[in-house]
Amino acid sequence: MEFKTINVDEKGNEHYVSDYQLYTKSLILSLVKDGKEVKCKNLDKIWEYAGNKQRFIDYVKSGVADLLKEAE
């Protein structure tokens, strides 16, 4: 598992906006196998849960767990 912060305003990163249909700051989970992305998920409810630390953590944990199951 790897965490990356990407600034889409930086030169060369603009493609992430269209690749993931971004319209605001987002948390994207990406499953990569053999160097290629095979699945991605935008955890679009992070802003709904931003004011509730436990719900936020549970939401992110659930999203990561779901993606890891698919990686097996």
VENBELBEL-V343095 format. One line per field, one symbol per residue. ss: DSSP state (h for helix, s for strand, l for the rest). A space follows every 10 residues. Layout:
BEGIN
ss->???
END
This chain:
BEGIN
ss->llllllllll llllhhhhhl lllllllsss sssllsssss ssllllllll llhhhhhhhh hhhhhhhhhh hl
END
